[in-house]
Amino acid sequence: AGGEVLGRSLTMIMPERYRVNHERALERVRTTGEVRLKGAIVTMHGLHKEGREFPIEMSLSSWISGGRRFPCGIARDIT
């Protein structure tokens, strides 16, 4: 199952109500380098491929390579 999402955008497992804020945060990282929740663990809901929601914890980070900043998130199912 992990291979289905590994390396793909986190939006694929986000309910629609989270996506606008997520895209805004990614744009802020790209333009300013600011990662507001870096190192934080955030509890929210994920979206199962069958459409149902389930509780997850997100751990957020970023790294710099070749002068570019890359955001990263790790989601953990907490059901």
PDB file of N, CA, C and O in Angstrom:
ATOM      1  N   ALA A   1       0.832  -1.198   0.000  1.00  0.00           N
ATOM      2  CA  ALA A   1       0.000   0.000   0.000  1.00  0.00           C
ATOM      3  C   ALA A   1       0.866   1.248   0.000  1.00  0.00           C
ATOM      4  O   ALA A   1       0.515   2.237  -0.643  1.00  0.00           O
ATOM      5  N   GLY A   2       2.000   1.225   0.711  1.00  0.00           N
ATOM      6  CA  GLY A   2       2.856   2.401   0.783  1.00  0.00           C
ATOM      7  C   GLY A   2       3.371   2.834  -0.578  1.00  0.00           C
ATOM      8  O   GLY A   2       3.584   4.025  -0.808  1.00  0.00           O
ATOM      9  N   GLY A   3       3.575   1.886  -1.483  1.00  0.00           N
ATOM     10  CA  GLY A   3       4.063   2.215  -2.814  1.00  0.00           C
ATOM     11  C   GLY A   3       3.087   3.041  -3.629  1.00  0.00           C
ATOM     12  O   GLY A   3       3.487   3.705  -4.586  1.00  0.00           O
ATOM     13  N   GLU A   4       1.825   3.010  -3.269  1.00  0.00           N
ATOM     14  CA  GLU A   4       0.807   3.778  -3.988  1.00  0.00           C
ATOM     15  C   GLU A   4       0.935   5.268  -3.728  1.00  0.00           C
ATOM     16  O   GLU A   4       0.524   6.072  -4.566  1.00  0.00           O
ATOM     17  N   VAL A   5       1.493   5.658  -2.590  1.00  0.00           N
ATOM     18  CA  VAL A   5       1.572   7.078  -2.229  1.00  0.00           C
ATOM     19  C   VAL A   5       2.998   7.604  -2.090  1.00  0.00           C
ATOM     20  O   VAL A   5       3.209   8.817  -2.097  1.00  0.00           O
ATOM     21  N   LEU A   6       3.961   6.726  -1.965  1.00  0.00           N
ATOM     22  CA  LEU A   6       5.345   7.130  -1.757  1.00  0.00           C
ATOM     23  C   LEU A   6       5.812   8.069  -2.866  1.00  0.00           C
ATOM     24  O   LEU A   6       5.742   7.731  -4.047  1.00  0.00           O
ATOM     25  N   GLY A   7       6.289   9.256  -2.472  1.00  0.00           N
ATOM     26  CA  GLY A   7       6.812  10.228  -3.425  1.00  0.00           C
ATOM     27  C   GLY A   7       5.755  11.064  -4.126  1.00  0.00           C
ATOM     28  O   GLY A   7       6.093  11.903  -4.961  1.00  0.00           O
ATOM     29  N   ARG A   8       4.486  10.854  -3.808  1.00  0.00           N
ATOM     30  CA  ARG A   8       3.415  11.616  -4.445  1.00  0.00           C
ATOM     31  C   ARG A   8       2.964  12.751  -3.534  1.00  0.00           C
ATOM     32  O   ARG A   8       3.301  12.780  -2.351  1.00  0.00           O
ATOM     33  N   SER A   9       2.210  13.672  -4.085  1.00  0.00           N
ATOM     34  CA  SER A   9       1.725  14.821  -3.324  1.00  0.00           C
ATOM     35  C   SER A   9       0.815  14.383  -2.181  1.00  0.00           C
ATOM     36  O   SER A   9       0.009  13.464  -2.327  1.00  0.00           O
ATOM     37  N   LEU A  10       0.959  15.053  -1.047  1.00  0.00           N
ATOM     38  CA  LEU A  10       0.115  14.751   0.102  1.00  0.00           C
ATOM     39  C   LEU A  10      -1.358  15.045  -0.171  1.00  0.00           C
ATOM     40  O   LEU A  10      -2.231  14.523   0.523  1.00  0.00           O
ATOM     41  N   THR A  11      -1.641  15.867  -1.165  1.00  0.00           N
ATOM     42  CA  THR A  11      -3.044  16.188  -1.436  1.00  0.00           C
ATOM     43  C   THR A  11      -3.844  14.953  -1.820  1.00  0.00           C
ATOM     44  O   THR A  11      -5.066  14.952  -1.673  1.00  0.00           O
ATOM     45  N   MET A  12      -3.206  13.921  -2.299  1.00  0.00           N
ATOM     46  CA  MET A  12      -3.952  12.725  -2.687  1.00  0.00           C
ATOM     47  C   MET A  12      -4.591  12.024  -1.497  1.00  0.00           C
ATOM     48  O   MET A  12      -5.534  11.253  -1.673  1.00  0.00           O
ATOM     49  N   ILE A  13      -4.093  12.278  -0.284  1.00  0.00           N
ATOM     50  CA  ILE A  13      -4.698  11.662   0.893  1.00  0.00           C
ATOM     51  C   ILE A  13      -5.392  12.690   1.780  1.00  0.00           C
ATOM     52  O   ILE A  13      -5.706  12.400   2.934  1.00  0.00           O
ATOM     53  N   MET A  14      -5.635  13.897   1.247  1.00  0.00           N
ATOM     54  CA  MET A  14      -6.289  14.959   2.015  1.00  0.00           C
ATOM     55  C   MET A  14      -7.736  15.134   1.606  1.00  0.00           C
ATOM     56  O   MET A  14      -8.046  15.206   0.417  1.00  0.00           O
ATOM     57  N   PRO A  15      -8.636  15.205   2.599  1.00  0.00           N
ATOM     58  CA  PRO A  15      -9.998  15.592   2.267  1.00  0.00           C
ATOM     59  C   PRO A  15      -9.996  16.989   1.630  1.00  0.00           C
ATOM     60  O   PRO A  15      -9.121  17.806   1.917  1.00  0.00           O
ATOM     61  N   GLU A  16     -10.944  17.245   0.797  1.00  0.00           N
ATOM     62  CA  GLU A  16     -11.030  18.503   0.038  1.00  0.00           C
ATOM     63  C   GLU A  16     -10.897  19.739   0.925  1.00  0.00           C
ATOM     64  O   GLU A  16     -10.266  20.714   0.519  1.00  0.00           O
ATOM     65  N   ARG A  17     -11.474  19.721   2.123  1.00  0.00           N
ATOM     66  CA  ARG A  17     -11.488  20.910   2.987  1.00  0.00           C
ATOM     67  C   ARG A  17     -10.081  21.358   3.422  1.00  0.00           C
ATOM     68  O   ARG A  17      -9.917  22.501   3.848  1.00  0.00           O
ATOM     69  N   TYR A  18      -9.082  20.499   3.327  1.00  0.00           N
ATOM     70  CA  TYR A  18      -7.714  20.861   3.713  1.00  0.00           C
ATOM     71  C   TYR A  18      -6.873  21.369   2.546  1.00  0.00           C
ATOM     72  O   TYR A  18      -5.832  21.986   2.770  1.00  0.00           O
ATOM     73  N   ARG A  19      -7.285  21.131   1.339  1.00  0.00           N
ATOM     74  CA  ARG A  19      -6.413  21.336   0.181  1.00  0.00           C
ATOM     75  C   ARG A  19      -6.041  22.783  -0.105  1.00  0.00           C
ATOM     76  O   ARG A  19      -4.897  23.054  -0.469  1.00  0.00           O
ATOM     77  N   VAL A  20      -6.970  23.723   0.049  1.00  0.00           N
ATOM     78  CA  VAL A  20      -6.655  25.128  -0.232  1.00  0.00           C
ATOM     79  C   VAL A  20      -5.567  25.624   0.714  1.00  0.00           C
ATOM     80  O   VAL A  20      -4.601  26.247   0.275  1.00  0.00           O
ATOM     81  N   ASN A  21      -5.719  25.350   2.016  1.00  0.00           N
ATOM     82  CA  ASN A  21      -4.697  25.780   2.972  1.00  0.00           C
ATOM     83  C   ASN A  21      -3.362  25.090   2.728  1.00  0.00           C
ATOM     84  O   ASN A  21      -2.305  25.697   2.900  1.00  0.00           O
ATOM     85  N   HIS A  22      -3.406  23.836   2.333  1.00  0.00           N
ATOM     86  CA  HIS A  22      -2.177  23.106   2.028  1.00  0.00           C
ATOM     87  C   HIS A  22      -1.447  23.738   0.838  1.00  0.00           C
ATOM     88  O   HIS A  22      -0.234  23.938   0.883  1.00  0.00           O
ATOM     89  N   GLU A  23      -2.195  24.049  -0.223  1.00  0.00           N
ATOM     90  CA  GLU A  23      -1.584  24.682  -1.399  1.00  0.00           C
ATOM     91  C   GLU A  23      -1.012  26.055  -1.054  1.00  0.00           C
ATOM     92  O   GLU A  23       0.053  26.421  -1.552  1.00  0.00           O
ATOM     93  N   ARG A  24      -1.700  26.812  -0.214  1.00  0.00           N
ATOM     94  CA  ARG A  24      -1.180  28.123   0.229  1.00  0.00           C
ATOM     95  C   ARG A  24       0.122  27.953   0.997  1.00  0.00           C
ATOM     96  O   ARG A  24       1.071  28.710   0.797  1.00  0.00           O
ATOM     97  N   ALA A  25       0.164  26.956   1.877  1.00  0.00           N
ATOM     98  CA  ALA A  25       1.378  26.709   2.656  1.00  0.00           C
ATOM     99  C   ALA A  25       2.540  26.309   1.744  1.00  0.00           C
ATOM    100  O   ALA A  25       3.665  26.765   1.946  1.00  0.00           O
ATOM    101  N   LEU A  26       2.282  25.473   0.755  1.00  0.00           N
ATOM    102  CA  LEU A  26       3.341  25.087  -0.185  1.00  0.00           C
ATOM    103  C   LEU A  26       3.851  26.297  -0.970  1.00  0.00           C
ATOM    104  O   LEU A  26       5.053  26.430  -1.198  1.00  0.00           O
ATOM    105  N   GLU A  27       2.947  27.169  -1.379  1.00  0.00           N
ATOM    106  CA  GLU A  27       3.358  28.376  -2.105  1.00  0.00           C
ATOM    107  C   GLU A  27       4.213  29.275  -1.214  1.00  0.00           C
ATOM    108  O   GLU A  27       5.191  29.861  -1.678  1.00  0.00           O
ATOM    109  N   ARG A  28       3.846  29.386   0.069  1.00  0.00           N
ATOM    110  CA  ARG A  28       4.637  30.187   1.011  1.00  0.00           C
ATOM    111  C   ARG A  28       6.042  29.601   1.151  1.00  0.00           C
ATOM    112  O   ARG A  28       7.022  30.345   1.184  1.00  0.00           O
ATOM    113  N   VAL A  29       6.148  28.269   1.234  1.00  0.00           N
ATOM    114  CA  VAL A  29       7.459  27.624   1.328  1.00  0.00           C
ATOM    115  C   VAL A  29       8.272  27.929   0.072  1.00  0.00           C
ATOM    116  O   VAL A  29       9.455  28.258   0.159  1.00  0.00           O
ATOM    117  N   ARG A  30       7.639  27.822  -1.086  1.00  0.00           N
ATOM    118  CA  ARG A  30       8.357  28.077  -2.350  1.00  0.00           C
ATOM    119  C   ARG A  30       8.835  29.516  -2.469  1.00  0.00           C
ATOM    120  O   ARG A  30       9.945  29.760  -2.942  1.00  0.00           O
ATOM    121  N   THR A  31       8.012  30.476  -2.045  1.00  0.00           N
ATOM    122  CA  THR A  31       8.353  31.884  -2.258  1.00  0.00           C
ATOM    123  C   THR A  31       9.172  32.494  -1.132  1.00  0.00           C
ATOM    124  O   THR A  31      10.028  33.341  -1.385  1.00  0.00           O
ATOM    125  N   THR A  32       8.923  32.074   0.125  1.00  0.00           N
ATOM    126  CA  THR A  32       9.622  32.701   1.249  1.00  0.00           C
ATOM    127  C   THR A  32      10.560  31.759   1.990  1.00  0.00           C
ATOM    128  O   THR A  32      11.438  32.211   2.724  1.00  0.00           O
ATOM    129  N   GLY A  33      10.381  30.447   1.806  1.00  0.00           N
ATOM    130  CA  GLY A  33      11.173  29.467   2.548  1.00  0.00           C
ATOM    131  C   GLY A  33      10.628  29.200   3.939  1.00  0.00           C
ATOM    132  O   GLY A  33      11.178  28.384   4.678  1.00  0.00           O
ATOM    133  N   GLU A  34       9.538  29.890   4.303  1.00  0.00           N
ATOM    134  CA  GLU A  34       8.973  29.737   5.635  1.00  0.00           C
ATOM    135  C   GLU A  34       8.147  28.454   5.747  1.00  0.00           C
ATOM    136  O   GLU A  34       7.226  28.221   4.965  1.00  0.00           O
ATOM    137  N   VAL A  35       8.500  27.626   6.741  1.00  0.00           N
ATOM    138  CA  VAL A  35       7.751  26.413   7.043  1.00  0.00           C
ATOM    139  C   VAL A  35       7.218  26.591   8.457  1.00  0.00           C
ATOM    140  O   VAL A  35       7.936  26.351   9.428  1.00  0.00           O
ATOM    141  N   ARG A  36       5.972  27.007   8.577  1.00  0.00           N
ATOM    142  CA  ARG A  36       5.407  27.353   9.885  1.00  0.00           C
ATOM    143  C   ARG A  36       5.298  26.177  10.835  1.00  0.00           C
ATOM    144  O   ARG A  36       5.504  26.346  12.037  1.00  0.00           O
ATOM    145  N   LEU A  37       4.988  25.016  10.346  1.00  0.00           N
ATOM    146  CA  LEU A  37       4.770  23.859  11.222  1.00  0.00           C
ATOM    147  C   LEU A  37       5.929  22.875  11.202  1.00  0.00           C
ATOM    148  O   LEU A  37       5.763  21.711  11.567  1.00  0.00           O
ATOM    149  N   LYS A  38       7.100  23.331  10.778  1.00  0.00           N
ATOM    150  CA  LYS A  38       8.270  22.459  10.700  1.00  0.00           C
ATOM    151  C   LYS A  38       8.554  21.835  12.070  1.00  0.00           C
ATOM    152  O   LYS A  38       8.652  22.537  13.077  1.00  0.00           O
ATOM    153  N   GLY A  39       8.681  20.529  12.087  1.00  0.00           N
ATOM    154  CA  GLY A  39       8.963  19.817  13.320  1.00  0.00           C
ATOM    155  C   GLY A  39       7.732  19.507  14.147  1.00  0.00           C
ATOM    156  O   GLY A  39       7.810  18.765  15.126  1.00  0.00           O
ATOM    157  N   ALA A  40       6.583  20.076  13.757  1.00  0.00           N
ATOM    158  CA  ALA A  40       5.343  19.851  14.502  1.00  0.00           C
ATOM    159  C   ALA A  40       4.688  18.547  14.068  1.00  0.00           C
ATOM    160  O   ALA A  40       4.890  18.067  12.952  1.00  0.00           O
ATOM    161  N   ILE A  41       3.908  17.994  14.972  1.00  0.00           N
ATOM    162  CA  ILE A  41       3.058  16.861  14.635  1.00  0.00           C
ATOM    163  C   ILE A  41       1.626  17.366  14.702  1.00  0.00           C
ATOM    164  O   ILE A  41       1.179  17.861  15.737  1.00  0.00           O
ATOM    165  N   VAL A  42       0.912  17.237  13.595  1.00  0.00           N
ATOM    166  CA  VAL A  42      -0.438  17.758  13.462  1.00  0.00           C
ATOM    167  C   VAL A  42      -1.397  16.587  13.316  1.00  0.00           C
ATOM    168  O   VAL A  42      -1.169  15.691  12.504  1.00  0.00           O
ATOM    169  N   THR A  43      -2.470  16.594  14.102  1.00  0.00           N
ATOM    170  CA  THR A  43      -3.503  15.568  13.985  1.00  0.00           C
ATOM    171  C   THR A  43      -4.606  16.101  13.073  1.00  0.00           C
ATOM    172  O   THR A  43      -5.101  17.209  13.275  1.00  0.00           O
ATOM    173  N   MET A  44      -4.984  15.323  12.083  1.00  0.00           N
ATOM    174  CA  MET A  44      -6.013  15.713  11.134  1.00  0.00           C
ATOM    175  C   MET A  44      -6.650  14.450  10.569  1.00  0.00           C
ATOM    176  O   MET A  44      -6.503  13.376  11.153  1.00  0.00           O
ATOM    177  N   HIS A  45      -7.344  14.554   9.458  1.00  0.00           N
ATOM    178  CA  HIS A  45      -7.943  13.391   8.812  1.00  0.00           C
ATOM    179  C   HIS A  45      -7.292  13.151   7.461  1.00  0.00           C
ATOM    180  O   HIS A  45      -6.963  14.088   6.734  1.00  0.00           O
ATOM    181  N   GLY A  46      -7.115  11.887   7.143  1.00  0.00           N
ATOM    182  CA  GLY A  46      -6.646  11.483   5.830  1.00  0.00           C
ATOM    183  C   GLY A  46      -7.824  10.956   5.028  1.00  0.00           C
ATOM    184  O   GLY A  46      -8.902  10.714   5.571  1.00  0.00           O
ATOM    185  N   LEU A  47      -7.610  10.785   3.752  1.00  0.00           N
ATOM    186  CA  LEU A  47      -8.648  10.292   2.863  1.00  0.00           C
ATOM    187  C   LEU A  47      -8.216   8.950   2.292  1.00  0.00           C
ATOM    188  O   LEU A  47      -7.231   8.874   1.558  1.00  0.00           O
ATOM    189  N   HIS A  48      -8.944   7.896   2.623  1.00  0.00           N
ATOM    190  CA  HIS A  48      -8.662   6.558   2.117  1.00  0.00           C
ATOM    191  C   HIS A  48      -8.988   6.514   0.629  1.00  0.00           C
ATOM    192  O   HIS A  48      -9.840   7.274   0.169  1.00  0.00           O
ATOM    193  N   LYS A  49      -8.337   5.650  -0.126  1.00  0.00           N
ATOM    194  CA  LYS A  49      -8.590   5.574  -1.562  1.00  0.00           C
ATOM    195  C   LYS A  49     -10.033   5.196  -1.878  1.00  0.00           C
ATOM    196  O   LYS A  49     -10.506   5.433  -2.990  1.00  0.00           O
ATOM    197  N   GLU A  50     -10.734   4.609  -0.908  1.00  0.00           N
ATOM    198  CA  GLU A  50     -12.143   4.268  -1.085  1.00  0.00           C
ATOM    199  C   GLU A  50     -13.071   5.435  -0.727  1.00  0.00           C
ATOM    200  O   GLU A  50     -14.291   5.320  -0.851  1.00  0.00           O
ATOM    201  N   GLY A  51     -12.487   6.568  -0.280  1.00  0.00           N
ATOM    202  CA  GLY A  51     -13.270   7.768  -0.016  1.00  0.00           C
ATOM    203  C   GLY A  51     -13.612   8.037   1.436  1.00  0.00           C
ATOM    204  O   GLY A  51     -14.107   9.119   1.754  1.00  0.00           O
ATOM    205  N   ARG A  52     -13.364   7.083   2.333  1.00  0.00           N
ATOM    206  CA  ARG A  52     -13.674   7.333   3.743  1.00  0.00           C
ATOM    207  C   ARG A  52     -12.504   8.061   4.409  1.00  0.00           C
ATOM    208  O   ARG A  52     -11.358   7.942   3.977  1.00  0.00           O
ATOM    209  N   GLU A  53     -12.808   8.810   5.456  1.00  0.00           N
ATOM    210  CA  GLU A  53     -11.775   9.525   6.199  1.00  0.00           C
ATOM    211  C   GLU A  53     -11.299   8.695   7.382  1.00  0.00           C
ATOM    212  O   GLU A  53     -12.037   7.862   7.909  1.00  0.00           O
ATOM    213  N   PHE A  54     -10.049   8.934   7.794  1.00  0.00           N
ATOM    214  CA  PHE A  54      -9.481   8.256   8.956  1.00  0.00           C
ATOM    215  C   PHE A  54      -8.498   9.200   9.629  1.00  0.00           C
ATOM    216  O   PHE A  54      -7.915  10.047   8.953  1.00  0.00           O
ATOM    217  N   PRO A  55      -8.290   9.083  10.954  1.00  0.00           N
ATOM    218  CA  PRO A  55      -7.399   9.996  11.670  1.00  0.00           C
ATOM    219  C   PRO A  55      -5.922   9.706  11.360  1.00  0.00           C
ATOM    220  O   PRO A  55      -5.496   8.552  11.310  1.00  0.00           O
ATOM    221  N   ILE A  56      -5.159  10.779  11.156  1.00  0.00           N
ATOM    222  CA  ILE A  56      -3.723  10.652  10.898  1.00  0.00           C
ATOM    223  C   ILE A  56      -2.951  11.683  11.719  1.00  0.00           C
ATOM    224  O   ILE A  56      -3.503  12.693  12.155  1.00  0.00           O
ATOM    225  N   GLU A  57      -1.691  11.412  11.916  1.00  0.00           N
ATOM    226  CA  GLU A  57      -0.746  12.393  12.431  1.00  0.00           C
ATOM    227  C   GLU A  57       0.198  12.733  11.293  1.00  0.00           C
ATOM    228  O   GLU A  57       0.715  11.844  10.617  1.00  0.00           O
ATOM    229  N   MET A  58       0.422  14.027  11.085  1.00  0.00           N
ATOM    230  CA  MET A  58       1.351  14.494  10.056  1.00  0.00           C
ATOM    231  C   MET A  58       2.573  15.083  10.734  1.00  0.00           C
ATOM    232  O   MET A  58       2.448  15.892  11.654  1.00  0.00           O
ATOM    233  N   SER A  59       3.743  14.685  10.288  1.00  0.00           N
ATOM    234  CA  SER A  59       4.999  15.260  10.722  1.00  0.00           C
ATOM    235  C   SER A  59       5.555  16.029   9.526  1.00  0.00           C
ATOM    236  O   SER A  59       5.743  15.458   8.452  1.00  0.00           O
ATOM    237  N   LEU A  60       5.816  17.318   9.708  1.00  0.00           N
ATOM    238  CA  LEU A  60       6.202  18.183   8.596  1.00  0.00           C
ATOM    239  C   LEU A  60       7.644  18.637   8.711  1.00  0.00           C
ATOM    240  O   LEU A  60       8.137  18.905   9.806  1.00  0.00           O
ATOM    241  N   SER A  61       8.313  18.720   7.579  1.00  0.00           N
ATOM    242  CA  SER A  61       9.705  19.141   7.535  1.00  0.00           C
ATOM    243  C   SER A  61      10.017  19.694   6.152  1.00  0.00           C
ATOM    244  O   SER A  61       9.131  19.801   5.305  1.00  0.00           O
ATOM    245  N   SER A  62      11.266  20.043   5.929  1.00  0.00           N
ATOM    246  CA  SER A  62      11.728  20.457   4.603  1.00  0.00           C
ATOM    247  C   SER A  62      13.243  20.299   4.559  1.00  0.00           C
ATOM    248  O   SER A  62      13.894  20.170   5.596  1.00  0.00           O
ATOM    249  N   TRP A  63      13.787  20.310   3.363  1.00  0.00           N
ATOM    250  CA  TRP A  63      15.236  20.269   3.196  1.00  0.00           C
ATOM    251  C   TRP A  63      15.602  21.121   1.995  1.00  0.00           C
ATOM    252  O   TRP A  63      14.758  21.443   1.159  1.00  0.00           O
ATOM    253  N   ILE A  64      16.870  21.478   1.926  1.00  0.00           N
ATOM    254  CA  ILE A  64      17.381  22.293   0.824  1.00  0.00           C
ATOM    255  C   ILE A  64      18.393  21.472   0.046  1.00  0.00           C
ATOM    256  O   ILE A  64      19.289  20.858   0.625  1.00  0.00           O
ATOM    257  N   SER A  65      18.242  21.469  -1.277  1.00  0.00           N
ATOM    258  CA  SER A  65      19.172  20.772  -2.156  1.00  0.00           C
ATOM    259  C   SER A  65      19.322  21.583  -3.431  1.00  0.00           C
ATOM    260  O   SER A  65      18.330  21.956  -4.059  1.00  0.00           O
ATOM    261  N   GLY A  66      20.549  21.851  -3.808  1.00  0.00           N
ATOM    262  CA  GLY A  66      20.790  22.605  -5.029  1.00  0.00           C
ATOM    263  C   GLY A  66      20.173  23.992  -4.994  1.00  0.00           C
ATOM    264  O   GLY A  66      19.773  24.521  -6.031  1.00  0.00           O
ATOM    265  N   GLY A  67      20.092  24.587  -3.802  1.00  0.00           N
ATOM    266  CA  GLY A  67      19.528  25.922  -3.664  1.00  0.00           C
ATOM    267  C   GLY A  67      18.009  25.972  -3.661  1.00  0.00           C
ATOM    268  O   GLY A  67      17.427  27.054  -3.596  1.00  0.00           O
ATOM    269  N   ARG A  68      17.357  24.811  -3.731  1.00  0.00           N
ATOM    270  CA  ARG A  68      15.888  24.761  -3.708  1.00  0.00           C
ATOM    271  C   ARG A  68      15.398  24.110  -2.423  1.00  0.00           C
ATOM    272  O   ARG A  68      16.013  23.170  -1.921  1.00  0.00           O
ATOM    273  N   ARG A  69      14.294  24.613  -1.897  1.00  0.00           N
ATOM    274  CA  ARG A  69      13.689  24.035  -0.693  1.00  0.00           C
ATOM    275  C   ARG A  69      12.589  23.055  -1.093  1.00  0.00           C
ATOM    276  O   ARG A  69      11.767  23.344  -1.963  1.00  0.00           O
ATOM    277  N   PHE A  70      12.590  21.904  -0.448  1.00  0.00           N
ATOM    278  CA  PHE A  70      11.601  20.870  -0.712  1.00  0.00           C
ATOM    279  C   PHE A  70      10.835  20.564   0.558  1.00  0.00           C
ATOM    280  O   PHE A  70      11.435  20.150   1.550  1.00  0.00           O
ATOM    281  N   PRO A  71       9.510  20.758   0.553  1.00  0.00           N
ATOM    282  CA  PRO A  71       8.710  20.392   1.714  1.00  0.00           C
ATOM    283  C   PRO A  71       8.511  18.888   1.777  1.00  0.00           C
ATOM    284  O   PRO A  71       8.526  18.209   0.750  1.00  0.00           O
ATOM    285  N   CYS A  72       8.325  18.373   2.971  1.00  0.00           N
ATOM    286  CA  CYS A  72       8.148  16.941   3.164  1.00  0.00           C
ATOM    287  C   CYS A  72       7.136  16.697   4.269  1.00  0.00           C
ATOM    288  O   CYS A  72       7.114  17.423   5.262  1.00  0.00           O
ATOM    289  N   GLY A  73       6.315  15.703   4.108  1.00  0.00           N
ATOM    290  CA  GLY A  73       5.367  15.330   5.155  1.00  0.00           C
ATOM    291  C   GLY A  73       5.307  13.816   5.271  1.00  0.00           C
ATOM    292  O   GLY A  73       5.361  13.088   4.280  1.00  0.00           O
ATOM    293  N   ILE A  74       5.195  13.372   6.505  1.00  0.00           N
ATOM    294  CA  ILE A  74       5.035  11.939   6.767  1.00  0.00           C
ATOM    295  C   ILE A  74       3.705  11.776   7.492  1.00  0.00           C
ATOM    296  O   ILE A  74       3.469  12.400   8.526  1.00  0.00           O
ATOM    297  N   ALA A  75       2.843  10.934   6.940  1.00  0.00           N
ATOM    298  CA  ALA A  75       1.531  10.696   7.537  1.00  0.00           C
ATOM    299  C   ALA A  75       1.527   9.320   8.202  1.00  0.00           C
ATOM    300  O   ALA A  75       2.062   8.349   7.667  1.00  0.00           O
ATOM    301  N   ARG A  76       0.903   9.264   9.390  1.00  0.00           N
ATOM    302  CA  ARG A  76       0.807   8.009  10.117  1.00  0.00           C
ATOM    303  C   ARG A  76      -0.643   7.775  10.508  1.00  0.00           C
ATOM    304  O   ARG A  76      -1.251   8.613  11.173  1.00  0.00           O
ATOM    305  N   ASP A  77      -1.191   6.660  10.105  1.00  0.00           N
ATOM    306  CA  ASP A  77      -2.549   6.271  10.440  1.00  0.00           C
ATOM    307  C   ASP A  77      -2.630   6.015  11.938  1.00  0.00           C
ATOM    308  O   ASP A  77      -1.884   5.188  12.464  1.00  0.00           O
ATOM    309  N   ILE A  78      -3.524   6.711  12.633  1.00  0.00           N
ATOM    310  CA  ILE A  78      -3.639   6.535  14.091  1.00  0.00           C
ATOM    311  C   ILE A  78      -4.980   5.912  14.511  1.00  0.00           C
ATOM    312  O   ILE A  78      -5.416   6.072  15.651  1.00  0.00           O
ATOM    313  N   THR A  79      -5.624   5.201  13.576  1.00  0.00           N
ATOM    314  CA  THR A  79      -6.882   4.528  13.953  1.00  0.00           C
ATOM    315  C   THR A  79      -6.608   3.374  14.889  1.00  0.00           C
ATOM    316  O   THR A  79      -7.538   2.689  15.314  1.00  0.00           O
TER     317      THR A  79
END
